[in-house]
C-alpha cells in the first residue's frame, strides 16, 4: 500500500519523526507521570507510546512504561521497556521488581468479553471491534460483539452487528458477574451508559487485564495501535505490522453476510464493472472530515497525483467508480471525467455533518450502503482513498484480502489507524 503522507501541524503517529522540542517533551512526560500517579494507567501509557511513535521517548518514558506494565502484572512488557531505559539505579531496581512479579491470573473458564457499539461511523465502530478483539485475546476471553441501541446503524431492537456480519459469539453466554459493575444482563444492549463520564468511564484496554469476573464489557474505543504492544509473545499477531493485524482479524471475525455479498454483486452487474480489473475505485470523504482535518486542499492535491498515476498504469479505457458521501466531490469528478465515472446512487450530503449523525438517517440503510461500497472498492483494479478515513482504510484491508497488489492501493494523508488518540482518555 502506498501512502502520500504529510503533517497537519501536530504530532500524528506514523507520519514522520519530529525534531524533539525539549519543553514539550518534558510537559508530555509530566502529564504521563501525573496520569499514572492518579491511577489513569492507560492515559500514561498512551502518551508515552505517542512520544515513541515520533521519536520523542527517552529513558524517562521507558521507565514509566515499565512501571505501568508492572502495575498490570505484565512482566514481559515491563522487561522490554526497562531494556530501553539504560543503566541506572532506578532501572536496576525495576529489573529486580520485574523478576519477582507474577503474570496476571488467567480469566475464568468460559469468560467472555462483550464489545458494545462505539456509537460513531460504521467502520469506526468496526475499528472499535478490532481493538477489543485484541483485548479479548490478550485477556484470554471469548469475544461477543453486541451492537445494541448505541449503534447508529440498527433498525429497532436486536444486535445491529448481525444485520451486516456473521455473529461473533453469543450474547446469552454473558452471565455471572460483570466488570465494570455498571453492566448487567438487562442493560447490555441498552442505551449509552457512561462511556465518557462518570464511574467506570473511558476504559479502553488496560482495566480489563487480569479481571476475575466472568464477563467484561467494553463501551470505549481502544485503537488497535494502542493495544498491539500488549499482545503476548505467543500470539500470531506478536511483532506483526499493524496492517497485517487488521487483515488477520477481519478475515477471522468480520465476515459479511451472504445476502449483502449478493447485493454487492448485483450492484456490480448493474454498473457493468465485470471483474473490476479496468476500474479505479476512488473514495473521497468530505462533510465532517473537513471539520476534523481542517484544510483538505493538500489531501485533494495528493489525490490528483495518485489518480493520474493509477489511471496511466491502467490505460485509457479505465473507468472510475466514485464512492463518496460528499456531493461537491461528485460534482467535481463528473465535470473532470464525464462518462468514465460510475456511481452507486448512495446518499450524499453537501454539508459538514456526517450522514451517520443526521437525525433523519436510516441507519440500517446507511450501514449497508457503506459496506457495499467497501466490497465494490475491494473488487476493483486499483484504489485511491484517504488514509485518515476509516472507510478508505477498510476498503484497503478488504482489497488486500482479495489479493490486490500493494502498489495498486494508494492512500493519501496521515494514517488514522496509527493515531493513538490519547486525547480520548483525558478527563475534564
C-alpha positions in Angstrom: 0.0 0.0 0.0 1.4 3.4 -1.0 0.8 6.5 1.0 1.4 10.2 0.4 1.8 11.3 4.0 2.1 14.8 5.2 1.6 16.5 8.6 -1.3 18.7 9.6 0.8 20.5 12.1 0.5 18.3 15.1 2.1 15.1 16.5 0.4 12.4 14.4 1.9 9.0 14.8 3.0 7.2 11.7 3.7 10.4 9.7 7.4 11.0 10.5 9.8 11.5 13.3 9.7 15.1 14.5 12.6 17.2 15.9 12.4 17.0 19.7 11.0 20.0 21.4 12.5 19.6 24.9 10.0 21.8 26.6 7.0 20.0 25.0 8.7 16.6 25.7 9.0 17.4 29.4 5.4 18.6 29.5 4.2 15.3 28.0 6.3 13.2 30.3 4.9 15.2 33.2 1.3 14.6 32.0 2.0 10.9 31.7 3.6 10.7 35.1 0.7 12.6 36.7 -1.8 10.3 35.0 -0.1 7.2 36.4 0.0 8.8 39.9 -3.8 9.3 39.6 -4.3 5.7 38.6 -5.0 6.5 35.0 -2.5 4.0 33.7 -3.9 3.8 30.2 -3.5 7.5 29.6 0.1 7.4 30.9 0.9 4.5 28.6 -0.8 6.1 25.6 1.0 9.4 26.0 4.4 7.6 26.2 3.6 5.5 23.1 2.7 8.6 21.2 6.1 10.0 22.0 7.7 6.8 21.0 5.9 6.9 17.6 7.6 10.3 16.7 11.0 9.6 18.3 10.5 11.6 21.5 10.6 8.8 24.1 13.7 8.7 26.2 14.8 6.7 29.3 12.3 8.6 31.5 9.4 7.5 29.3 10.6 3.8 29.1 10.8 3.7 32.8 7.3 4.9 33.1 6.0 2.3 30.7 7.8 -0.4 32.7 6.2 0.9 35.9 2.7 0.8 34.2 3.4 -2.8 33.0 4.3 -3.9 36.5 1.0 -2.4 37.8 -1.0 -4.6 35.4 1.2 -7.7 36.1 2.8 -7.8 32.7 6.5 -8.5 33.5 7.2 -9.3 29.8 6.2 -5.8 28.7 8.0 -4.3 31.7 11.2 -6.1 30.8 11.1 -4.9 27.2 10.6 -1.3 28.4 13.3 -1.5 31.0 15.8 -2.8 28.4 15.4 0.6 26.6 15.8 2.7 29.7 19.6 2.4 30.1 21.5 1.5 33.2 20.6 3.5 36.3 19.8 2.7 40.0 16.1 3.1 39.1 16.3 0.7 36.2 18.2 -1.9 38.3 15.5 -1.6 41.0 12.8 -2.1 38.4 14.6 -5.2 37.0 14.5 -6.7 40.4 10.8 -6.0 40.8 10.2 -7.5 37.3 11.9 -10.7 38.3 9.6 -11.1 41.4 6.2 -10.2 39.9 3.8 -12.9 38.7 1.9 -12.7 35.4 -1.8 -11.8 35.7 -4.2 -14.6 36.6 -5.9 -16.4 33.7 -9.5 -15.5 33.0 -12.2 -17.9 34.5 -13.2 -20.8 32.3 -15.8 -19.7 29.8 -15.1 -16.0 30.4 -16.3 -13.5 27.8 -15.5 -10.0 26.6 -18.6 -8.2 25.4 -17.9 -5.5 22.7 -20.7 -2.9 22.5 -21.1 -0.3 19.7 -18.8 2.7 19.9 -21.6 4.8 18.5 -19.7 6.5 15.7 -19.4 5.9 12.0 -19.8 2.4 10.6 -16.2 1.5 10.1 -15.2 3.4 13.2 -17.4 1.1 15.1 -15.8 -1.9 13.4 -12.4 -0.4 14.2 -13.5 -0.4 17.8 -14.4 -4.1 17.5 -10.9 -4.8 16.0 -9.2 -3.2 19.0 -11.4 -5.0 21.5 -10.9 -8.4 19.8 -7.2 -7.9 20.6 -8.1 -7.1 24.2 -10.2 -10.3 24.4 -7.2 -12.3 23.1 -4.8 -10.7 25.5 -7.2 -11.4 28.4 -7.9 -15.0 27.3 -11.7 -14.3 26.8 -14.1 -15.3 24.1 -15.4 -12.2 22.3 -19.1 -11.3 21.9 -19.9 -8.4 19.5 -23.2 -6.8 20.6 -24.3 -3.6 18.8 -27.4 -2.5 20.7 -29.1 0.8 20.9 -25.9 2.8 20.9 -25.2 1.7 17.3 -26.2 4.3 14.7 -26.8 1.5 12.2 -29.6 -0.6 13.9 -33.2 -0.9 13.0 -35.1 -1.3 16.2 -34.1 -3.8 18.8 -31.6 -6.6 18.4 -28.0 -6.8 17.6 -27.1 -4.5 14.7 -23.8 -6.3 14.1 -25.7 -9.4 13.0 -27.5 -7.3 10.3 -24.2 -6.9 8.4 -21.8 -9.6 9.6 -21.9 -13.2 10.8 -22.3 -13.3 14.6 -19.2 -13.1 16.8 -20.1 -15.0 20.0 -23.5 -15.5 21.6 -24.8 -12.7 24.0 -26.5 -15.4 26.0 -23.1 -16.5 27.2 -22.6 -13.2 29.1 -23.7 -14.2 32.5 -22.3 -14.4 36.1 -20.6 -11.3 37.5 -19.8 -8.3 35.3 -16.9 -5.8 35.1 -17.3 -2.9 35.2 -20.2 -3.2 37.6 -22.3 -0.7 35.8 -23.3 -3.6 33.4 -25.7 -6.5 33.9 -27.7 -8.9 31.8 -30.5 -6.4 31.4 -28.7 -3.3 30.1 -26.0 -4.9 27.9 -27.7 -3.9 24.7 -29.3 -0.8 26.0 -28.6 2.9 25.8 -25.3 4.7 26.4 -24.1 4.1 30.0 -21.4 6.5 30.9 -18.8 5.7 28.3 -17.2 9.2 28.6 -18.2 10.4 32.0 -18.9 9.1 35.5 -17.7 5.9 37.3 -16.1 3.3 35.1 -15.9 5.6 32.1 -13.1 5.9 29.4 -12.0 2.3 29.9 -10.2 1.1 26.8 -7.9 -1.9 27.4 -5.7 -2.0 30.5 -8.6 -2.0 33.1 -9.7 -5.4 31.7 -6.3 -7.1 32.2 -6.4 -9.9 34.9 -10.0 -9.3 35.9 -11.6 -12.3 37.7 -15.2 -11.6 36.6 -17.0 -13.9 34.2 -18.0 -11.1 31.8 -16.1 -7.9 30.9 -17.8 -5.2 28.8 -16.3 -2.6 26.6 -18.0 0.6 25.5 -15.0 2.7 24.8 -12.6 2.8 21.9 -9.2 1.2 22.1 -7.3 1.8 18.9 -5.5 -1.4 17.8 -2.3 0.6 17.5 -2.6 1.4 21.2 -3.2 -2.2 22.2 -0.7 -4.1 19.9 2.3 -3.7 22.2 0.4 -5.6 24.9 -0.2 -8.6 22.7 1.5 -11.7 24.2 4.6 -13.2 22.6 2.8 -16.4 21.7 0.0 -14.6 19.7 0.0 -14.8 15.9 -0.1 -11.0 15.9 3.0 -10.5 18.0 5.6 -8.4 16.2 3.3 -8.1 13.1 2.8 -4.9 11.2 -0.5 -3.1 12.0 -2.0 -3.8 8.6 -1.4 -7.5 9.0 -3.2 -7.4 12.3 -6.2 -5.7 10.8 -6.3 -8.1 7.8 -6.0 -11.2 10.1 -8.8 -10.1 12.5 -11.0 -9.1 9.6 -10.6 -12.5 7.9 -11.3 -14.3 11.2 -14.2 -12.2 12.6 -15.6 -9.6 10.1 -17.5 -12.0 7.8 -20.0 -10.2 5.6 -23.5 -11.8 5.5 -24.2 -13.7 2.3 -27.3 -11.5 1.4 -25.2 -8.3 1.5 -22.5 -10.0 -0.6 -25.3 -10.8 -3.1 -26.5 -7.2 -3.1 -22.9 -6.0 -3.8 -22.7 -8.5 -6.7 -26.0 -7.2 -8.2 -24.7 -3.6 -7.9 -21.5 -4.7 -9.7 -23.6 -6.1 -12.5 -25.8 -3.1 -12.7 -22.7 -0.8 -13.1 -21.1 -3.1 -15.6 -17.9 -3.4 -13.7 -17.3 -7.1 -14.6 -14.2 -8.4 -12.8 -13.3 -4.9 -11.8 -9.8 -5.0 -13.3 -10.4 -2.0 -15.6 -12.0 0.2 -12.8 -10.3 2.6 -10.5 -12.2 3.0 -7.2 -11.9 6.5 -5.7 -13.2 7.0 -2.2 -13.5 10.7 -1.0 -14.6 11.9 2.3 -16.0 15.4 2.9 -18.7 16.5 5.3 -17.4 16.0 8.9 -13.8 15.2 7.7 -13.5 18.9 6.7 -14.2 19.7 10.4 -11.8 17.1 11.8 -8.9 17.8 9.5 -9.3 21.4 8.5 -8.0 22.5 5.1 -8.4 19.5 2.8 -6.7 21.1 -0.2 -3.4 19.2 0.4 -5.3 16.0 0.5 -7.1 16.6 -2.7 -3.9 17.7 -4.4 -2.3 14.4 -3.4 -5.4 12.6 -4.7 -4.8 14.2 -8.2 -1.3 12.8 -8.3 -2.3 9.3 -7.3 -5.3 9.2 -9.6 -3.2 10.2 -12.5 -0.6 7.6 -11.7 -3.1 4.8 -11.3 -5.1 5.7 -14.5 -1.8 6.0 -16.5 -1.0 2.4 -15.4 -4.5 1.1 -16.1 -4.7 2.6 -19.6 -7.1 5.0 -21.5 -10.1 2.6 -21.2 -10.1 2.6 -17.4 -13.3 3.8 -15.7 -13.8 5.4 -12.3 -16.0 4.1 -9.5 -16.7 7.2 -7.4 -17.6 6.4 -3.8 -18.2 9.5 -1.7 -20.6 10.9 0.9 -20.0 14.4 -0.3 -22.0 15.9 -3.2 -19.4 18.7 -4.1 -16.8 16.0 -4.8 -19.3 14.1 -7.0 -20.0 17.2 -9.0 -16.3 17.9 -9.5 -15.4 14.4 -10.6 -18.3 14.3 -13.0 -17.0 17.5 -14.5 -13.5 16.3 -14.8 -14.1 12.7 -16.0 -17.5 12.7 -17.6 -18.9 9.4 -18.7 -16.0 7.5 -17.3 -17.5 8.0 -13.8 -19.7 5.2 -12.3 -21.9 5.9 -9.3 -23.9 3.7 -7.0 -26.6 6.2 -6.1 -25.8 6.1 -2.4 -27.0 9.0 -0.3 -24.7 12.1 -0.1 -24.6 15.5 1.7 -23.4 18.9 0.8 -22.9 20.0 4.4 -20.4 19.4 7.1 -22.3 16.9 9.2 -21.7 13.2 8.6 -24.6 11.3 7.3 -24.5 8.9 10.3 -25.0 11.9 12.6 -28.2 13.2 10.8 -31.4 12.9 12.9 -33.4 11.7 9.9 -30.9 9.0 8.9 -31.9 5.4 8.1 -29.1 3.8 10.0 -29.6 0.3 8.6 -29.6 1.6 5.0 -26.5 3.8 5.6 -24.6 0.9 7.1 -25.5 -1.4 4.2 -24.5 1.3 1.7 -21.1 1.9 3.1 -20.5 -1.9 3.4 -21.5 -2.5 -0.2 -19.2 0.5 -1.3 -16.4 -1.2 0.6 -17.0 -4.5 -1.2 -17.2 -2.8 -4.6 -14.0 -0.9 -4.0 -12.2 -4.0 -2.9 -13.1 -5.7 -6.1 -11.7 -3.0 -8.4 -8.3 -3.0 -10.2 -6.9 -0.1 -8.1 -8.0 2.1 -5.2 -7.3 5.7 -4.2 -8.5 6.9 -0.9 -7.9 8.9 2.3 -5.7 7.4 4.9 -7.4 9.5 7.6 -10.7 7.8 6.8 -11.9 4.5 8.4 -13.9 3.8 5.2 -10.8 4.1 2.9 -8.7 2.1 5.3 -11.2 -0.8 5.5 -11.5 -0.7 1.7 -7.8 -1.2 1.5 -7.9 -4.1 4.0 -10.6 -5.9 2.1 -8.8 -5.2 -1.2 -5.7 -6.7 0.3 -7.5 -9.8 1.5 -8.9 -10.2 -2.1 -5.3 -10.2 -3.3 -5.0 -6.7 -4.8 -1.3 -5.8 -5.1 0.1 -3.2 -2.7 1.1 -0.8 -5.5 -2.5 -0.7 -6.7 -3.7 0.8 -3.4 -2.9 4.5 -2.8 -4.0 6.2 0.4 -3.1 9.9 1.0 -2.6 11.9 4.2 -1.8 10.7 7.7 -2.9 7.2 8.6 -5.8 7.3 11.1 -5.1 3.8 12.4 -1.7 4.9 13.5 -3.1 7.7 15.6 -3.3 6.6 19.3 -5.9 9.2 20.3 -4.7 9.8 23.8 -7.0 12.9 24.0 -9.9 10.5 24.3 -8.6 9.2 27.6 -8.2 12.7 29.1 -10.8 13.7 31.6 -12.1 17.2 32.1 
